[in-house]
Amino acid sequence: MTTLLGNLDPAARARIITMVDEAHEIAYAQAVSRQDKTLSAVINGADEVVQRIFNYAQGGMNPDHL
């Protein structure tokens, strides 16, 4: 995934990152409104992983920290 994102032009990569961030926000809001703490925790954990992937794809972290 990092390779695919890293090979995209910055504008396309930014659009994908924005769409995934919005999807996470929607899913988290739905889990909270349903008072599903387990699903909320899973979504938060997935969001952390995805953020690390996006950061690395943009030239951020060392891959050993993923």
mmCIF file of the N, C-alpha and C atoms, coordinates in Angstrom:
data_MODEL
# 
_entry.id   MODEL 
# 
loop_
_atom_site.group_PDB 
_atom_site.id 
_atom_site.type_symbol 
_atom_site.label_atom_id 
_atom_site.label_alt_id 
_atom_site.label_comp_id 
_atom_site.label_asym_id 
_atom_site.label_entity_id 
_atom_site.label_seq_id 
_atom_site.pdbx_PDB_ins_code 
_atom_site.Cartn_x 
_atom_site.Cartn_y 
_atom_site.Cartn_z 
_atom_site.occupancy 
_atom_site.B_iso_or_equiv 
_atom_site.pdbx_formal_charge 
_atom_site.auth_seq_id 
_atom_site.auth_comp_id 
_atom_site.auth_asym_id 
_atom_site.auth_atom_id 
_atom_site.pdbx_PDB_model_num 
ATOM 1   N N  . MET A 1 1  ? 0.827   -1.188 0.000  1.00 0.00 ? 1  MET A N  1 
ATOM 2   C CA . MET A 1 1  ? 0.000   0.000  0.000  1.00 0.00 ? 1  MET A CA 1 
ATOM 3   C C  . MET A 1 1  ? 0.876   1.258  0.000  1.00 0.00 ? 1  MET A C  1 
ATOM 4   N N  . THR A 1 2  ? 1.948   1.225  0.777  1.00 0.00 ? 2  THR A N  1 
ATOM 5   C CA . THR A 1 2  ? 2.824   2.399  0.813  1.00 0.00 ? 2  THR A CA 1 
ATOM 6   C C  . THR A 1 2  ? 3.469   2.642  -0.541 1.00 0.00 ? 2  THR A C  1 
ATOM 7   N N  . THR A 1 3  ? 3.821   1.569  -1.241 1.00 0.00 ? 3  THR A N  1 
ATOM 8   C CA . THR A 1 3  ? 4.429   1.711  -2.559 1.00 0.00 ? 3  THR A CA 1 
ATOM 9   C C  . THR A 1 3  ? 3.444   2.330  -3.536 1.00 0.00 ? 3  THR A C  1 
ATOM 10  N N  . LEU A 1 4  ? 2.210   1.842  -3.512 1.00 0.00 ? 4  LEU A N  1 
ATOM 11  C CA . LEU A 1 4  ? 1.192   2.408  -4.405 1.00 0.00 ? 4  LEU A CA 1 
ATOM 12  C C  . LEU A 1 4  ? 0.968   3.884  -4.121 1.00 0.00 ? 4  LEU A C  1 
ATOM 13  N N  . LEU A 1 5  ? 0.808   4.225  -2.874 1.00 0.00 ? 5  LEU A N  1 
ATOM 14  C CA . LEU A 1 5  ? 0.595   5.630  -2.520 1.00 0.00 ? 5  LEU A CA 1 
ATOM 15  C C  . LEU A 1 5  ? 1.818   6.477  -2.827 1.00 0.00 ? 5  LEU A C  1 
ATOM 16  N N  . GLY A 1 6  ? 2.988   5.915  -2.584 1.00 0.00 ? 6  GLY A N  1 
ATOM 17  C CA . GLY A 1 6  ? 4.214   6.661  -2.837 1.00 0.00 ? 6  GLY A CA 1 
ATOM 18  C C  . GLY A 1 6  ? 4.438   6.962  -4.307 1.00 0.00 ? 6  GLY A C  1 
ATOM 19  N N  . ASN A 1 7  ? 3.879   6.123  -5.184 1.00 0.00 ? 7  ASN A N  1 
ATOM 20  C CA . ASN A 1 7  ? 4.056   6.320  -6.625 1.00 0.00 ? 7  ASN A CA 1 
ATOM 21  C C  . ASN A 1 7  ? 3.019   7.251  -7.239 1.00 0.00 ? 7  ASN A C  1 
ATOM 22  N N  . LEU A 1 8  ? 2.034   7.646  -6.476 1.00 0.00 ? 8  LEU A N  1 
ATOM 23  C CA . LEU A 1 8  ? 1.017   8.560  -6.994 1.00 0.00 ? 8  LEU A CA 1 
ATOM 24  C C  . LEU A 1 8  ? 1.520   9.995  -6.941 1.00 0.00 ? 8  LEU A C  1 
ATOM 25  N N  . ASP A 1 9  ? 0.930   10.816 -7.795 1.00 0.00 ? 9  ASP A N  1 
ATOM 26  C CA . ASP A 1 9  ? 1.275   12.233 -7.696 1.00 0.00 ? 9  ASP A CA 1 
ATOM 27  C C  . ASP A 1 9  ? 0.683   12.769 -6.395 1.00 0.00 ? 9  ASP A C  1 
ATOM 28  N N  . PRO A 1 10 ? 1.284   13.800 -5.840 1.00 0.00 ? 10 PRO A N  1 
ATOM 29  C CA . PRO A 1 10 ? 0.859   14.306 -4.526 1.00 0.00 ? 10 PRO A CA 1 
ATOM 30  C C  . PRO A 1 10 ? -0.633  14.659 -4.439 1.00 0.00 ? 10 PRO A C  1 
ATOM 31  N N  . ALA A 1 11 ? -1.200  15.188 -5.494 1.00 0.00 ? 11 ALA A N  1 
ATOM 32  C CA . ALA A 1 11 ? -2.621  15.567 -5.452 1.00 0.00 ? 11 ALA A CA 1 
ATOM 33  C C  . ALA A 1 11 ? -3.519  14.334 -5.343 1.00 0.00 ? 11 ALA A C  1 
ATOM 34  N N  . ALA A 1 12 ? -3.216  13.296 -6.111 1.00 0.00 ? 12 ALA A N  1 
ATOM 35  C CA . ALA A 1 12 ? -4.017  12.066 -6.060 1.00 0.00 ? 12 ALA A CA 1 
ATOM 36  C C  . ALA A 1 12 ? -3.860  11.396 -4.702 1.00 0.00 ? 12 ALA A C  1 
ATOM 37  N N  . ARG A 1 13 ? -2.624  11.362 -4.197 1.00 0.00 ? 13 ARG A N  1 
ATOM 38  C CA . ARG A 1 13 ? -2.367  10.772 -2.880 1.00 0.00 ? 13 ARG A CA 1 
ATOM 39  C C  . ARG A 1 13 ? -3.146  11.519 -1.799 1.00 0.00 ? 13 ARG A C  1 
ATOM 40  N N  . ALA A 1 14 ? -3.160  12.832 -1.863 1.00 0.00 ? 14 ALA A N  1 
ATOM 41  C CA . ALA A 1 14 ? -3.885  13.637 -0.877 1.00 0.00 ? 14 ALA A CA 1 
ATOM 42  C C  . ALA A 1 14 ? -5.386  13.359 -0.934 1.00 0.00 ? 14 ALA A C  1 
ATOM 43  N N  . ARG A 1 15 ? -5.932  13.186 -2.139 1.00 0.00 ? 15 ARG A N  1 
ATOM 44  C CA . ARG A 1 15 ? -7.371  12.874 -2.267 1.00 0.00 ? 15 ARG A CA 1 
ATOM 45  C C  . ARG A 1 15 ? -7.692  11.529 -1.632 1.00 0.00 ? 15 ARG A C  1 
ATOM 46  N N  . ILE A 1 16 ? -6.836  10.528 -1.874 1.00 0.00 ? 16 ILE A N  1 
ATOM 47  C CA . ILE A 1 16 ? -7.064  9.203  -1.295 1.00 0.00 ? 16 ILE A CA 1 
ATOM 48  C C  . ILE A 1 16 ? -6.993  9.266  0.224  1.00 0.00 ? 16 ILE A C  1 
ATOM 49  N N  . ILE A 1 17 ? -6.003  9.955  0.735  1.00 0.00 ? 17 ILE A N  1 
ATOM 50  C CA . ILE A 1 17 ? -5.857  10.089 2.188  1.00 0.00 ? 17 ILE A CA 1 
ATOM 51  C C  . ILE A 1 17 ? -7.076  10.778 2.783  1.00 0.00 ? 17 ILE A C  1 
ATOM 52  N N  . THR A 1 18 ? -7.552  11.813 2.137  1.00 0.00 ? 18 THR A N  1 
ATOM 53  C CA . THR A 1 18 ? -8.740  12.526 2.621  1.00 0.00 ? 18 THR A CA 1 
ATOM 54  C C  . THR A 1 18 ? -9.959  11.621 2.622  1.00 0.00 ? 18 THR A C  1 
ATOM 55  N N  . MET A 1 19 ? -10.146 10.843 1.563  1.00 0.00 ? 19 MET A N  1 
ATOM 56  C CA . MET A 1 19 ? -11.300 9.937  1.497  1.00 0.00 ? 19 MET A CA 1 
ATOM 57  C C  . MET A 1 19 ? -11.245 8.883  2.601  1.00 0.00 ? 19 MET A C  1 
ATOM 58  N N  . VAL A 1 20 ? -10.076 8.312  2.844  1.00 0.00 ? 20 VAL A N  1 
ATOM 59  C CA . VAL A 1 20 ? -9.950  7.293  3.886  1.00 0.00 ? 20 VAL A CA 1 
ATOM 60  C C  . VAL A 1 20 ? -10.176 7.916  5.265  1.00 0.00 ? 20 VAL A C  1 
ATOM 61  N N  . ASP A 1 21 ? -9.634  9.109  5.487  1.00 0.00 ? 21 ASP A N  1 
ATOM 62  C CA . ASP A 1 21 ? -9.863  9.805  6.763  1.00 0.00 ? 21 ASP A CA 1 
ATOM 63  C C  . ASP A 1 21 ? -11.344 10.058 6.991  1.00 0.00 ? 21 ASP A C  1 
ATOM 64  N N  . GLU A 1 22 ? -12.040 10.497 5.953  1.00 0.00 ? 22 GLU A N  1 
ATOM 65  C CA . GLU A 1 22 ? -13.482 10.749 6.075  1.00 0.00 ? 22 GLU A CA 1 
ATOM 66  C C  . GLU A 1 22 ? -14.241 9.457  6.360  1.00 0.00 ? 22 GLU A C  1 
ATOM 67  N N  . ALA A 1 23 ? -13.856 8.370  5.709  1.00 0.00 ? 23 ALA A N  1 
ATOM 68  C CA . ALA A 1 23 ? -14.517 7.081  5.940  1.00 0.00 ? 23 ALA A CA 1 
ATOM 69  C C  . ALA A 1 23 ? -14.316 6.626  7.385  1.00 0.00 ? 23 ALA A C  1 
ATOM 70  N N  . HIS A 1 24 ? -13.109 6.822  7.911  1.00 0.00 ? 24 HIS A N  1 
ATOM 71  C CA . HIS A 1 24 ? -12.847 6.460  9.303  1.00 0.00 ? 24 HIS A CA 1 
ATOM 72  C C  . HIS A 1 24 ? -13.694 7.308  10.247 1.00 0.00 ? 24 HIS A C  1 
ATOM 73  N N  . GLU A 1 25 ? -13.800 8.590  9.970  1.00 0.00 ? 25 GLU A N  1 
ATOM 74  C CA . GLU A 1 25 ? -14.602 9.475  10.827 1.00 0.00 ? 25 GLU A CA 1 
ATOM 75  C C  . GLU A 1 25 ? -16.066 9.069  10.823 1.00 0.00 ? 25 GLU A C  1 
ATOM 76  N N  . ILE A 1 26 ? -16.584 8.732  9.657  1.00 0.00 ? 26 ILE A N  1 
ATOM 77  C CA . ILE A 1 26 ? -17.989 8.308  9.550  1.00 0.00 ? 26 ILE A CA 1 
ATOM 78  C C  . ILE A 1 26 ? -18.206 7.002  10.306 1.00 0.00 ? 26 ILE A C  1 
ATOM 79  N N  . ALA A 1 27 ? -17.314 6.033  10.091 1.00 0.00 ? 27 ALA A N  1 
ATOM 80  C CA . ALA A 1 27 ? -17.455 4.742  10.756 1.00 0.00 ? 27 ALA A CA 1 
ATOM 81  C C  . ALA A 1 27 ? -17.360 4.899  12.272 1.00 0.00 ? 27 ALA A C  1 
ATOM 82  N N  . TYR A 1 28 ? -16.422 5.726  12.728 1.00 0.00 ? 28 TYR A N  1 
ATOM 83  C CA . TYR A 1 28 ? -16.268 5.939  14.172 1.00 0.00 ? 28 TYR A CA 1 
ATOM 84  C C  . TYR A 1 28 ? -17.510 6.615  14.753 1.00 0.00 ? 28 TYR A C  1 
ATOM 85  N N  . ALA A 1 29 ? -18.022 7.611  14.066 1.00 0.00 ? 29 ALA A N  1 
ATOM 86  C CA . ALA A 1 29 ? -19.224 8.305  14.546 1.00 0.00 ? 29 ALA A CA 1 
ATOM 87  C C  . ALA A 1 29 ? -20.412 7.344  14.634 1.00 0.00 ? 29 ALA A C  1 
ATOM 88  N N  . GLN A 1 30 ? -20.537 6.453  13.664 1.00 0.00 ? 30 GLN A N  1 
ATOM 89  C CA . GLN A 1 30 ? -21.626 5.475  13.703 1.00 0.00 ? 30 GLN A CA 1 
ATOM 90  C C  . GLN A 1 30 ? -21.454 4.508  14.873 1.00 0.00 ? 30 GLN A C  1 
ATOM 91  N N  . ALA A 1 31 ? -20.221 4.063  15.102 1.00 0.00 ? 31 ALA A N  1 
ATOM 92  C CA . ALA A 1 31 ? -19.969 3.145  16.215 1.00 0.00 ? 31 ALA A CA 1 
ATOM 93  C C  . ALA A 1 31 ? -20.280 3.818  17.551 1.00 0.00 ? 31 ALA A C  1 
ATOM 94  N N  . VAL A 1 32 ? -19.893 5.087  17.681 1.00 0.00 ? 32 VAL A N  1 
ATOM 95  C CA . VAL A 1 32 ? -20.164 5.825  18.914 1.00 0.00 ? 32 VAL A CA 1 
ATOM 96  C C  . VAL A 1 32 ? -21.666 6.007  19.097 1.00 0.00 ? 32 VAL A C  1 
ATOM 97  N N  . SER A 1 33 ? -22.361 6.355  18.019 1.00 0.00 ? 33 SER A N  1 
ATOM 98  C CA . SER A 1 33 ? -23.816 6.568  18.141 1.00 0.00 ? 33 SER A CA 1 
ATOM 99  C C  . SER A 1 33 ? -24.541 5.275  18.497 1.00 0.00 ? 33 SER A C  1 
ATOM 100 N N  . ARG A 1 34 ? -23.980 4.148  18.106 1.00 0.00 ? 34 ARG A N  1 
ATOM 101 C CA . ARG A 1 34 ? -24.550 2.843  18.471 1.00 0.00 ? 34 ARG A CA 1 
ATOM 102 C C  . ARG A 1 34 ? -24.044 2.359  19.830 1.00 0.00 ? 34 ARG A C  1 
ATOM 103 N N  . GLN A 1 35 ? -23.158 3.137  20.416 1.00 0.00 ? 35 GLN A N  1 
ATOM 104 C CA . GLN A 1 35 ? -22.538 2.806  21.707 1.00 0.00 ? 35 GLN A CA 1 
ATOM 105 C C  . GLN A 1 35 ? -21.818 1.460  21.651 1.00 0.00 ? 35 GLN A C  1 
ATOM 106 N N  . ASP A 1 36 ? -21.185 1.201  20.508 1.00 0.00 ? 36 ASP A N  1 
ATOM 107 C CA . ASP A 1 36 ? -20.427 -0.037 20.312 1.00 0.00 ? 36 ASP A CA 1 
ATOM 108 C C  . ASP A 1 36 ? -18.957 0.242  20.611 1.00 0.00 ? 36 ASP A C  1 
ATOM 109 N N  . LYS A 1 37 ? -18.575 0.007  21.870 1.00 0.00 ? 37 LYS A N  1 
ATOM 110 C CA . LYS A 1 37 ? -17.212 0.320  22.305 1.00 0.00 ? 37 LYS A CA 1 
ATOM 111 C C  . LYS A 1 37 ? -16.171 -0.568 21.628 1.00 0.00 ? 37 LYS A C  1 
ATOM 112 N N  . THR A 1 38 ? -16.517 -1.813 21.377 1.00 0.00 ? 38 THR A N  1 
ATOM 113 C CA . THR A 1 38 ? -15.579 -2.723 20.715 1.00 0.00 ? 38 THR A CA 1 
ATOM 114 C C  . THR A 1 38 ? -15.279 -2.238 19.304 1.00 0.00 ? 38 THR A C  1 
ATOM 115 N N  . LEU A 1 39 ? -16.310 -1.913 18.551 1.00 0.00 ? 39 LEU A N  1 
ATOM 116 C CA . LEU A 1 39 ? -16.114 -1.421 17.188 1.00 0.00 ? 39 LEU A CA 1 
ATOM 117 C C  . LEU A 1 39 ? -15.380 -0.085 17.187 1.00 0.00 ? 39 LEU A C  1 
ATOM 118 N N  . SER A 1 40 ? -15.681 0.774  18.134 1.00 0.00 ? 40 SER A N  1 
ATOM 119 C CA . SER A 1 40 ? -14.981 2.056  18.242 1.00 0.00 ? 40 SER A CA 1 
ATOM 120 C C  . SER A 1 40 ? -13.487 1.840  18.449 1.00 0.00 ? 40 SER A C  1 
ATOM 121 N N  . ALA A 1 41 ? -13.145 0.887  19.300 1.00 0.00 ? 41 ALA A N  1 
ATOM 122 C CA . ALA A 1 41 ? -11.733 0.592  19.561 1.00 0.00 ? 41 ALA A CA 1 
ATOM 123 C C  . ALA A 1 41 ? -11.054 0.016  18.328 1.00 0.00 ? 41 ALA A C  1 
ATOM 124 N N  . VAL A 1 42 ? -11.742 -0.846 17.601 1.00 0.00 ? 42 VAL A N  1 
ATOM 125 C CA . VAL A 1 42 ? -11.183 -1.432 16.380 1.00 0.00 ? 42 VAL A CA 1 
ATOM 126 C C  . VAL A 1 42 ? -10.939 -0.339 15.336 1.00 0.00 ? 42 VAL A C  1 
ATOM 127 N N  . ILE A 1 43 ? -11.891 0.557  15.186 1.00 0.00 ? 43 ILE A N  1 
ATOM 128 C CA . ILE A 1 43 ? -11.755 1.651  14.216 1.00 0.00 ? 43 ILE A CA 1 
ATOM 129 C C  . ILE A 1 43 ? -10.598 2.562  14.605 1.00 0.00 ? 43 ILE A C  1 
ATOM 130 N N  . ASN A 1 44 ? -10.471 2.872  15.876 1.00 0.00 ? 44 ASN A N  1 
ATOM 131 C CA . ASN A 1 44 ? -9.341  3.698  16.330 1.00 0.00 ? 44 ASN A CA 1 
ATOM 132 C C  . ASN A 1 44 ? -8.006  3.019  16.044 1.00 0.00 ? 44 ASN A C  1 
ATOM 133 N N  . GLY A 1 45 ? -7.916  1.730  16.302 1.00 0.00 ? 45 GLY A N  1 
ATOM 134 C CA . GLY A 1 45 ? -6.691  0.993  16.034 1.00 0.00 ? 45 GLY A CA 1 
ATOM 135 C C  . GLY A 1 45 ? -6.355  0.972  14.559 1.00 0.00 ? 45 GLY A C  1 
ATOM 136 N N  . ALA A 1 46 ? -7.363  0.744  13.729 1.00 0.00 ? 46 ALA A N  1 
ATOM 137 C CA . ALA A 1 46 ? -7.150  0.746  12.281 1.00 0.00 ? 46 ALA A CA 1 
ATOM 138 C C  . ALA A 1 46 ? -6.723  2.128  11.803 1.00 0.00 ? 46 ALA A C  1 
ATOM 139 N N  . ASP A 1 47 ? -7.296  3.158  12.381 1.00 0.00 ? 47 ASP A N  1 
ATOM 140 C CA . ASP A 1 47 ? -6.939  4.521  11.995 1.00 0.00 ? 47 ASP A CA 1 
ATOM 141 C C  . ASP A 1 47 ? -5.468  4.807  12.292 1.00 0.00 ? 47 ASP A C  1 
ATOM 142 N N  . GLU A 1 48 ? -4.977  4.326  13.421 1.00 0.00 ? 48 GLU A N  1 
ATOM 143 C CA . GLU A 1 48 ? -3.569  4.536  13.770 1.00 0.00 ? 48 GLU A CA 1 
ATOM 144 C C  . GLU A 1 48 ? -2.652  3.862  12.755 1.00 0.00 ? 48 GLU A C  1 
ATOM 145 N N  . VAL A 1 49 ? -2.994  2.643  12.363 1.00 0.00 ? 49 VAL A N  1 
ATOM 146 C CA . VAL A 1 49 ? -2.181  1.916  11.383 1.00 0.00 ? 49 VAL A CA 1 
ATOM 147 C C  . VAL A 1 49 ? -2.196  2.636  10.042 1.00 0.00 ? 49 VAL A C  1 
ATOM 148 N N  . VAL A 1 50 ? -3.364  3.038  9.609  1.00 0.00 ? 50 VAL A N  1 
ATOM 149 C CA . VAL A 1 50 ? -3.485  3.719  8.318  1.00 0.00 ? 50 VAL A CA 1 
ATOM 150 C C  . VAL A 1 50 ? -2.724  5.042  8.327  1.00 0.00 ? 50 VAL A C  1 
ATOM 151 N N  . GLN A 1 51 ? -2.788  5.774  9.422  1.00 0.00 ? 51 GLN A N  1 
ATOM 152 C CA . GLN A 1 51 ? -2.057  7.032  9.508  1.00 0.00 ? 51 GLN A CA 1 
ATOM 153 C C  . GLN A 1 51 ? -0.551  6.805  9.384  1.00 0.00 ? 51 GLN A C  1 
ATOM 154 N N  . ARG A 1 52 ? -0.058  5.739  9.983  1.00 0.00 ? 52 ARG A N  1 
ATOM 155 C CA . ARG A 1 52 ? 1.370   5.415  9.859  1.00 0.00 ? 52 ARG A CA 1 
ATOM 156 C C  . ARG A 1 52 ? 1.727   5.073  8.420  1.00 0.00 ? 52 ARG A C  1 
ATOM 157 N N  . ILE A 1 53 ? 0.863   4.322  7.751  1.00 0.00 ? 53 ILE A N  1 
ATOM 158 C CA . ILE A 1 53 ? 1.095   3.981  6.346  1.00 0.00 ? 53 ILE A CA 1 
ATOM 159 C C  . ILE A 1 53 ? 1.121   5.240  5.498  1.00 0.00 ? 53 ILE A C  1 
ATOM 160 N N  . PHE A 1 54 ? 0.153   6.123  5.710  1.00 0.00 ? 54 PHE A N  1 
ATOM 161 C CA . PHE A 1 54 ? 0.095   7.367  4.937  1.00 0.00 ? 54 PHE A CA 1 
ATOM 162 C C  . PHE A 1 54 ? 1.331   8.224  5.200  1.00 0.00 ? 54 PHE A C  1 
ATOM 163 N N  . ASN A 1 55 ? 1.743   8.303  6.441  1.00 0.00 ? 55 ASN A N  1 
ATOM 164 C CA . ASN A 1 55 ? 2.919   9.095  6.796  1.00 0.00 ? 55 ASN A CA 1 
ATOM 165 C C  . ASN A 1 55 ? 4.155   8.551  6.084  1.00 0.00 ? 55 ASN A C  1 
ATOM 166 N N  . TYR A 1 56 ? 4.329   7.243  6.105  1.00 0.00 ? 56 TYR A N  1 
ATOM 167 C CA . TYR A 1 56 ? 5.468   6.631  5.439  1.00 0.00 ? 56 TYR A CA 1 
ATOM 168 C C  . TYR A 1 56 ? 5.405   6.858  3.926  1.00 0.00 ? 56 TYR A C  1 
ATOM 169 N N  . ALA A 1 57 ? 4.221   6.705  3.337  1.00 0.00 ? 57 ALA A N  1 
ATOM 170 C CA . ALA A 1 57 ? 4.063   6.899  1.887  1.00 0.00 ? 57 ALA A CA 1 
ATOM 171 C C  . ALA A 1 57 ? 4.414   8.320  1.469  1.00 0.00 ? 57 ALA A C  1 
ATOM 172 N N  . GLN A 1 58 ? 4.260   9.252  2.389  1.00 0.00 ? 58 GLN A N  1 
ATOM 173 C CA . GLN A 1 58 ? 4.575   10.648 2.097  1.00 0.00 ? 58 GLN A CA 1 
ATOM 174 C C  . GLN A 1 58 ? 6.020   10.993 2.454  1.00 0.00 ? 58 GLN A C  1 
ATOM 175 N N  . GLY A 1 59 ? 6.804   9.972  2.790  1.00 0.00 ? 59 GLY A N  1 
ATOM 176 C CA . GLY A 1 59 ? 8.208   10.208 3.090  1.00 0.00 ? 59 GLY A CA 1 
ATOM 177 C C  . GLY A 1 59 ? 8.483   10.476 4.552  1.00 0.00 ? 59 GLY A C  1 
ATOM 178 N N  . GLY A 1 60 ? 7.548   10.130 5.416  1.00 0.00 ? 60 GLY A N  1 
ATOM 179 C CA . GLY A 1 60 ? 7.678   10.438 6.839  1.00 0.00 ? 60 GLY A CA 1 
ATOM 180 C C  . GLY A 1 60 ? 8.585   9.529  7.614  1.00 0.00 ? 60 GLY A C  1 
ATOM 181 N N  . MET A 1 61 ? 8.069   8.405  8.071  1.00 0.00 ? 61 MET A N  1 
ATOM 182 C CA . MET A 1 61 ? 8.787   7.548  9.012  1.00 0.00 ? 61 MET A CA 1 
ATOM 183 C C  . MET A 1 61 ? 9.643   6.489  8.328  1.00 0.00 ? 61 MET A C  1 
ATOM 184 N N  . ASN A 1 62 ? 10.492  5.905  9.119  1.00 0.00 ? 62 ASN A N  1 
ATOM 185 C CA . ASN A 1 62 ? 11.264  4.748  8.755  1.00 0.00 ? 62 ASN A CA 1 
ATOM 186 C C  . ASN A 1 62 ? 10.308  3.549  8.736  1.00 0.00 ? 62 ASN A C  1 
ATOM 187 N N  . PRO A 1 63 ? 10.409  2.615  7.755  1.00 0.00 ? 63 PRO A N  1 
ATOM 188 C CA . PRO A 1 63 ? 9.479   1.480  7.702  1.00 0.00 ? 63 PRO A CA 1 
ATOM 189 C C  . PRO A 1 63 ? 9.549   0.572  8.927  1.00 0.00 ? 63 PRO A C  1 
ATOM 190 N N  . ASP A 1 64 ? 10.638  0.638  9.696  1.00 0.00 ? 64 ASP A N  1 
ATOM 191 C CA . ASP A 1 64 ? 10.739  -0.182 10.911 1.00 0.00 ? 64 ASP A CA 1 
ATOM 192 C C  . ASP A 1 64 ? 9.745   0.242  11.978 1.00 0.00 ? 64 ASP A C  1 
ATOM 193 N N  . HIS A 1 65 ? 9.192   1.443  11.858 1.00 0.00 ? 65 HIS A N  1 
ATOM 194 C CA . HIS A 1 65 ? 8.233   1.946  12.847 1.00 0.00 ? 65 HIS A CA 1 
ATOM 195 C C  . HIS A 1 65 ? 6.787   1.627  12.468 1.00 0.00 ? 65 HIS A C  1 
ATOM 196 N N  . LEU A 1 66 ? 6.578   0.941  11.356 1.00 0.00 ? 66 LEU A N  1 
ATOM 197 C CA . LEU A 1 66 ? 5.203   0.625  10.946 1.00 0.00 ? 66 LEU A CA 1 
ATOM 198 C C  . LEU A 1 66 ? 4.644   -0.527 11.715 1.00 0.00 ? 66 LEU A C  1 
# 
